[in-house]
């Protein structure tokens, strides 16, 4: 019997080597090669760029104007500091740190799986699928706050399942897990739906309020309190001035679910069905936790009402994990049905991810557009010069500023107040005249402040379809030229005969 056990263990060694090291490493390498071949996401590019400005003394809420809270800016100082210390560009430093986060999240989560008695097959499926979802399927949204939130929350999810089974967790480890989860939740207030659902489920399962005082909860509370203090001390202008102003007009970026319902349903139908089959015929606390977290993240996406790809990514990723890791414990015929569903949606997902990554590479359709803007900016802005864009989207400003290595002459990444102006004017202007007047005033003040920096180049978005305003033909320049002060400043600029497709370009006249 002892010989049989030893033979089994010896047999498992190469299997473990393949499924826990070789295969995940290959998937991770493929994902990182794909990420290295594409341009950085516009939001990530803006945050990396402006967090570096903060290291140089820029103040959040005055020199940096955004609708989002400052936590991700503070965290994004880390890759900038690593870049300064190592001499490497900030983009590979950023990708390296996120990759380390992926590895840490999966290793810690898989240790919980192993301690919960999960089979080798379940652990292998989790690790390989986790690497794929976090490094490949995230495609163009690599490094977005939702992506980072999944990394930070994943071990906490398995810790909650651990508690549901009455298993202990070392106090220091639990404290760290709770603090990390709180950071992930604090990226966006909407994410609080996730821990609320999980804590309610934990109470329902254990019927014990003592879990509210466990180390994970203490770590989370300490992290949130520290963040709240930092907000008041370090980001007062944003908290009391910028955020209230932007909140008056941010509704203009919302999108109706009507036209998006079918694509969202198509994306979620199969993973949701597979996850429900697993919950019904192979129930487990970790399956319940993963599905509840997916529901919480989808609720957060619904509250934001924009349904960008990165908004729904966490819900999709967690549903996929819930579906796949429960398959080995299913009986026939449900196992074959779940395998079929998973094969279909993961194959479709892989094809879409490859397509989107290809589109953002230098040879891809959108990658070529980004490259043309970068080349144009480098050709028309001196190395010590700056550029600006009048656009409702962070692109063309970002990721252009990082790759062109030119200064961005604005405190914000886009014209934040302009969508409200467009929507209210095109609705007649009399539906909410006070908000329209407010939005017009703020939009003009913002551009005047930017032009006071005398950017060498100004790009104006004239694409057929523009962010937040769709196919509206609203003329941005005509709106700003209604103001005499802008008209006087604008005389210092002349239009260039050529520009990147979809944009008009204006160069500051030489003295």
C-alpha positions in Angstrom: 0.0 0.0 0.0 2.8 2.4 0.8 4.4 1.7 -2.5 1.2 2.4 -4.3 0.9 5.8 -2.5 4.5 6.7 -3.3 3.9 5.7 -7.0 0.8 8.0 -7.0 2.7 10.9 -5.5 5.5 10.4 -8.0 3.0 10.3 -10.8 1.5 13.5 -9.6 4.8 15.4 -9.6 5.0 15.8 -13.4 1.3 16.4 -13.6 1.6 19.2 -11.1 4.6 20.6 -12.9 2.6 20.7 -16.2 -0.7 22.0 -14.9 0.6 24.5 -12.2 3.8 25.8 -13.8 4.3 24.9 -17.5 0.7 25.4 -18.8 -0.1 28.6 -16.8 3.3 30.1 -17.7 2.7 29.4 -21.4 -0.8 31.1 -21.2 0.7 34.0 -19.2 3.5 34.4 -21.7 1.0 34.5 -24.5 -1.1 37.1 -22.7 1.9 39.3 -21.9 3.2 39.1 -25.5 -0.2 40.1 -26.7 -0.3 43.0 -24.2 3.2 44.1 -25.1 2.2 44.3 -28.8 -0.8 46.7 -28.2 -1.1 50.3 -27.2 -2.0 51.0 -23.6 -5.7 51.7 -22.8 -6.5 55.4 -22.9 -7.7 55.5 -19.3 -4.7 53.7 -18.0 -2.4 55.9 -20.0 -4.0 59.0 -18.6 -3.7 57.8 -15.0 -0.1 56.7 -15.4 0.7 60.1 -17.0 -1.0 62.3 -14.5 0.1 60.3 -11.4 3.7 61.0 -12.5 2.7 64.7 -12.5 1.6 64.3 -8.9 5.0 62.9 -8.0 6.3 66.2 -9.4 4.0 68.3 -7.2 0.7 68.5 -9.1 -2.3 68.6 -6.8 -5.2 66.3 -7.4 -8.4 68.3 -7.8 -6.6 71.4 -9.0 -3.9 70.4 -11.5 -5.7 67.1 -12.2 -9.4 67.2 -12.8 -11.4 64.0 -13.1 -14.7 62.4 -12.1 -12.9 59.5 -10.4 -11.5 59.4 -6.8 -7.8 59.6 -6.4 -6.9 56.1 -5.0 -5.9 54.7 -8.4 -3.7 57.8 -9.0 -1.9 57.2 -5.7 -1.4 53.5 -6.5 -0.2 54.4 -10.0 2.7 56.3 -8.5 4.3 53.0 -7.8 5.1 52.0 -11.4 6.3 55.6 -12.0 8.6 55.3 -9.0 9.8 52.0 -10.3 10.4 53.6 -13.6 12.4 56.4 -12.1 14.5 54.0 -10.0 15.2 51.4 -12.7 15.4 53.7 -15.7 12.9 51.6 -17.6 9.9 53.2 -19.3 6.8 53.3 -17.1 4.6 51.2 -19.4 6.7 47.9 -19.0 7.0 48.7 -15.2 3.3 49.0 -15.0 2.7 45.7 -16.9 5.3 44.0 -14.7 3.6 45.0 -11.5 0.1 44.0 -12.7 1.5 40.6 -13.8 3.0 40.1 -10.3 -0.5 41.0 -8.9 -2.0 38.3 -11.2 0.4 35.7 -9.9 -0.1 36.7 -6.2 -3.9 36.6 -6.5 -4.0 33.2 -8.2 -1.4 31.6 -5.8 -3.2 32.8 -2.7 -6.6 31.9 -4.0 -5.4 28.4 -5.1 -4.0 27.8 -1.6 -7.5 28.3 -0.2 -8.9 25.9 -2.8 -6.4 23.3 -1.8 -7.1 23.7 1.9 -10.8 23.4 1.1 -10.2 19.9 -0.3 -10.6 20.8 -4.0 -9.3 18.1 -6.3 -6.2 18.5 -8.4 -8.4 18.9 -11.4 -10.3 21.8 -9.9 -7.1 23.5 -8.8 -5.6 23.1 -12.3 -8.7 24.4 -14.0 -8.7 27.4 -11.7 -5.1 28.3 -12.2 -5.0 27.9 -16.0 -8.4 29.6 -16.4 -7.4 32.4 -14.0 -4.3 33.2 -15.9 -6.3 33.3 -19.2 -9.0 35.5 -17.8 -6.6 37.9 -16.0 -3.9 38.2 -18.7 -5.6 37.4 -22.0 -9.4 37.8 -21.9 -9.1 41.2 -20.2 -7.4 42.2 -23.6 -7.7 46.0 -24.1 -8.8 46.6 -20.5 -5.6 45.4 -18.9 -4.8 47.5 -15.8 -8.3 49.2 -15.6 -9.7 49.6 -12.1 -12.1 46.7 -12.6 -9.2 44.4 -13.6 -7.2 45.4 -10.6 -10.3 45.1 -8.4 -10.6 41.4 -9.4 -7.0 40.8 -8.5 -7.4 42.4 -5.1 -10.7 40.8 -4.3 -10.2 37.3 -5.6 -8.3 35.9 -2.5 -11.0 37.6 -0.2 -13.7 35.7 -2.1 -12.1 32.4 -1.4 -11.5 33.5 2.2 -15.3 34.1 2.6 -15.9 30.6 1.2 -13.4 29.3 3.7 -15.2 31.0 6.6 -18.5 29.5 5.3 -17.1 26.1 5.8 -16.0 27.0 9.3 -12.3 26.8 8.5 -9.7 29.0 10.2 -7.5 31.6 8.6 -4.3 33.0 10.2 -5.1 36.4 11.7 -2.3 38.3 9.9 -3.1 36.8 6.5 -6.8 37.5 7.0 -6.0 41.1 8.0 -4.0 41.6 4.8 -6.7 40.0 2.6 -9.3 42.3 4.1 -7.2 45.4 3.5 -6.4 44.4 -0.1 -10.1 43.7 -0.7 -11.0 47.2 0.7 -8.6 48.8 -1.7 -10.2 47.0 -4.6 -13.7 48.1 -3.4 -12.5 51.7 -2.9 -11.6 52.2 -6.5 -15.2 52.8 -7.2 -18.0 53.2 -4.6 -20.3 51.0 -6.7 -18.1 48.0 -5.9 -19.4 48.0 -2.3 -22.2 45.8 -3.6 -19.8 42.9 -3.7 -18.8 42.7 0.0 -22.3 43.6 1.1 -23.7 40.5 -0.8 -20.9 38.3 0.5 -21.1 39.4 4.1 -24.9 38.9 4.0 -24.3 35.4 2.6 -21.7 34.6 5.2 -24.1 35.7 8.0 -26.9 33.6 6.4 -24.7 30.6 6.3 -23.2 30.8 9.8 -26.0 32.8 11.6 -23.2 34.5 13.6 -22.6 38.2 13.9 -19.1 37.4 15.2 -17.9 37.2 11.6 -18.4 41.0 11.4 -15.5 41.3 13.8 -13.1 38.8 12.1 -9.6 39.9 11.0 -10.7 40.4 7.3 -13.3 42.8 8.4 -10.9 44.7 10.6 -8.3 44.9 7.8 -11.0 46.3 5.5 -12.2 48.8 8.1 -8.7 50.1 8.8 -8.0 50.4 5.1 -11.2 52.3 4.4 -10.7 54.6 7.4 -7.1 55.4 6.2 -8.4 56.1 2.7 -11.1 58.4 4.1 -8.6 60.4 6.1 -6.3 60.7 3.0 -9.2 62.0 1.0 -9.9 64.8 3.4 -6.2 65.6 3.9 -4.8 65.2 0.4 -7.7 65.6 -2.0 -9.9 68.2 -0.4 -10.3 70.3 -3.6 -11.5 67.2 -5.5 -13.8 66.0 -2.7 -15.6 69.3 -2.1 -15.3 71.2 -5.4 -14.5 69.0 -8.4 -16.6 65.9 -7.6 -19.8 67.9 -6.8 -19.4 69.9 -10.0 -18.9 66.9 -12.3 -21.7 65.0 -10.6 -24.1 67.6 -11.9 -23.3 66.7 -15.5 -21.9 63.2 -15.4 -25.3 61.7 -16.4 -24.5 62.8 -19.9 -22.0 60.0 -20.3 -24.7 57.3 -19.5 -25.9 54.9 -22.1 -29.3 53.3 -22.4 -29.3 49.6 -21.8 -31.8 49.2 -24.6 -29.4 49.0 -27.4 -26.8 47.1 -25.3 -29.1 44.4 -23.8 -28.7 41.9 -26.6 -24.8 42.0 -26.8 -24.7 41.8 -22.9 -27.1 38.9 -22.9 -25.1 37.1 -25.6 -21.9 37.5 -23.6 -23.4 36.4 -20.2 -26.0 33.7 -21.2 -23.7 30.7 -21.5 -21.3 31.4 -18.5 -24.4 32.2 -16.4 -26.1 28.9 -17.4 -23.0 26.9 -16.8 -22.5 28.5 -13.4 -26.1 27.8 -12.5 -25.8 24.1 -13.5 -22.7 23.8 -11.3 -24.5 25.5 -8.3 -27.5 23.2 -8.7 -25.7 19.9 -9.1 -22.4 20.5 -7.4 -23.1 23.2 -4.8 -20.2 24.6 -2.8 -19.6 27.7 -0.8 -16.9 28.9 -3.3 -19.4 28.5 -6.1 -22.0 30.6 -4.2 -19.4 33.3 -3.4 -18.2 33.6 -6.9 -21.7 33.9 -8.4 -22.7 36.4 -5.7 -19.6 38.5 -6.4 -20.4 38.4 -10.1 -23.9 39.7 -9.4 -22.4 42.5 -7.2 -20.1 43.6 -10.0 -22.8 43.5 -12.6 -24.9 45.6 -10.3 -22.0 48.1 -10.1 -21.9 48.2 -13.9 -25.7 48.8 -14.0 -25.4 51.7 -11.5 -22.7 53.3 -13.7 -25.0 53.0 -16.7 -22.3 53.0 -19.3 -21.6 49.3 -19.8 -18.1 49.7 -21.1 -16.3 46.4 -21.7 -14.3 46.8 -18.5 -17.4 47.5 -16.4 -18.8 44.1 -17.2 -15.5 42.2 -17.2 -15.4 41.3 -13.5 -18.9 39.7 -13.5 -18.0 37.7 -16.6 -14.6 36.6 -15.3 -16.1 35.4 -11.9 -19.0 33.6 -13.6 -16.5 31.8 -15.8 -14.4 30.7 -12.8 -17.5 29.5 -10.9 -18.6 27.5 -13.9 -15.3 25.9 -14.8 -13.9 24.9 -11.4 -17.1 23.1 -10.4 -17.2 20.8 -13.5 -15.0 18.0 -12.1 -17.6 17.3 -9.4 -20.6 17.1 -11.7 -22.2 13.8 -12.6 -23.4 12.8 -16.0 -25.1 14.2 -18.1 -24.6 17.6 -16.5 -20.8 17.4 -16.7 -21.0 17.0 -20.5 -23.5 19.8 -20.8 -21.4 22.2 -18.7 -18.2 21.2 -20.7 -20.1 22.0 -23.9 -21.3 25.4 -22.7 -17.8 26.3 -21.3 -16.1 25.2 -24.5 -18.4 27.4 -26.6 -18.2 30.6 -24.6 -14.4 30.3 -23.9 -13.8 29.7 -27.6 -15.9 32.7 -28.6 -14.2 34.7 -25.9 -10.7 33.7 -27.1 -11.5 34.7 -30.7 -12.9 38.1 -29.6 -9.9 38.7 -27.3 -7.4 38.0 -30.1 -9.4 40.2 -32.5 -9.4 43.1 -30.0 -5.7 42.8 -29.2 -4.9 42.6 -32.9 -7.0 45.8 -33.5 -5.0 47.7 -30.9 -1.6 46.5 -32.2 0.4 48.8 -34.5 -0.8 46.8 -37.5 -4.4 46.7 -36.4 -7.2 49.1 -37.4 -7.3 51.1 -34.2 -3.6 50.7 -33.6 -2.9 52.3 -36.9 -5.1 55.3 -35.9 -3.3 55.7 -32.6 0.1 55.4 -34.4 -0.9 58.1 -36.9 -1.9 60.5 -34.0 1.4 59.7 -32.1 3.5 60.4 -35.3 1.5 63.6 -36.0 2.0 64.9 -32.5 5.7 64.1 -32.5 6.1 65.8 -35.9 4.2 69.0 -35.0 5.1 69.5 -31.3 8.7 70.2 -30.2 10.1 68.0 -27.5 9.6 70.7 -24.9 6.2 71.6 -26.3 2.7 70.6 -25.5 -0.6 69.6 -27.2 -4.3 69.6 -26.5 -7.4 68.0 -27.9 -11.0 69.2 -27.8 -12.7 65.9 -27.4 -15.3 64.2 -25.2 -13.1 61.1 -25.1 -9.6 60.7 -23.5 -8.4 59.7 -27.0 -6.6 61.3 -28.9 -4.9 62.7 -25.8 -4.2 59.3 -24.4 -2.3 57.1 -24.7 -0.7 59.5 -27.2 1.0 61.7 -24.6 2.9 58.7 -23.1 4.1 57.3 -26.4 4.8 60.6 -28.1 6.6 61.8 -24.9 5.0 65.3 -25.2 3.3 67.3 -22.5 -0.5 67.2 -22.3 -1.7 70.8 -21.9 -4.8 70.2 -19.8 -5.8 69.3 -16.3 -8.4 66.7 -17.5 -8.2 64.0 -20.1 -11.2 65.3 -22.1 -13.9 67.9 -22.2 -15.9 66.6 -19.2 -18.7 69.2 -19.3 -19.2 69.2 -23.1 -21.5 66.1 -23.4 -24.1 67.8 -21.1 -23.9 70.9 -23.2 -24.6 68.9 -26.4 -27.4 66.9 -24.9 -29.2 69.8 -23.3 -28.9 72.0 -26.3 -30.1 69.4 -28.7 -33.1 68.6 -26.4 -34.2 72.2 -26.7 -32.2 73.8 -23.9 -35.4 74.6 -21.9 -35.6 71.3 -20.1 -32.9 72.3 -17.5 -31.7 75.8 -18.2 -29.7 76.1 -15.0 -27.7 72.9 -15.6 -27.1 74.0 -19.2 -25.8 77.4 -18.2 -23.6 75.7 -15.5 -22.2 73.1 -18.0 -21.5 75.8 -20.7 -19.7 78.0 -18.1 -17.6 75.1 -16.9 -16.8 73.8 -20.3 -15.6 77.3 -21.5 -13.6 77.9 -18.3 -11.8 74.6 -18.7 -10.7 75.2 -22.3 -9.6 78.8 -21.5 -7.5 77.5 -18.7 -5.9 75.0 -21.0 -5.3 77.4 -23.8 -3.6 79.8 -21.3 -0.8 77.2 -21.3 -0.2 78.0 -25.0 -0.2 74.5 -26.4 1.7 74.1 -29.7 -1.0 71.9 -31.2 -4.7 71.5 -30.7 -6.7 68.6 -32.2 -10.4 68.9 -32.6 -12.5 65.7 -32.7 -14.7 65.6 -35.8 -15.3 61.9 -36.1 -18.6 60.6 -37.3 -19.3 59.0 -34.0 -18.1 60.7 -30.8 -18.0 59.5 -27.3 -21.1 60.3 -25.2 -22.8 62.3 -28.0 -22.9 59.6 -30.7 -23.6 60.7 -34.2 -24.5 64.3 -33.2 -22.9 66.8 -35.6 -22.5 69.4 -32.9 -19.6 71.7 -33.8 -17.3 72.0 -30.9 -15.5 75.1 -32.2 -18.7 76.9 -33.1 -19.8 76.5 -29.5 -16.5 77.9 -28.0 -16.4 80.7 -30.6 -19.6 82.1 -29.2 -17.5 83.5 -26.4 -15.4 86.6 -27.3 -12.5 85.6 -25.0 -12.1 82.3 -26.7 -12.3 83.9 -30.2 -9.5 86.3 -29.2 -7.3 83.4 -28.0 -8.1 81.3 -31.0 -6.7 83.9 -33.4 -3.3 82.7 -32.3 -3.9 79.4 -34.0 -4.0 78.4 -37.7 -5.4 75.2 -39.2 -3.0 72.7 -40.6 -3.7 71.4 -44.1 -3.5 67.7 -43.0 -4.4 65.9 -39.8 -5.1 62.4 -38.5 -8.3 60.9 -39.8 -11.3 62.2 -37.9 -9.6 65.2 -36.5 -8.9 68.8 -37.4 -5.5 70.2 -36.4 -4.5 73.7 -35.4 -1.0 75.0 -34.8 -0.1 78.0 -32.7 1.2 80.7 -34.9 4.8 81.7 -34.5 5.5 85.0 -32.8 
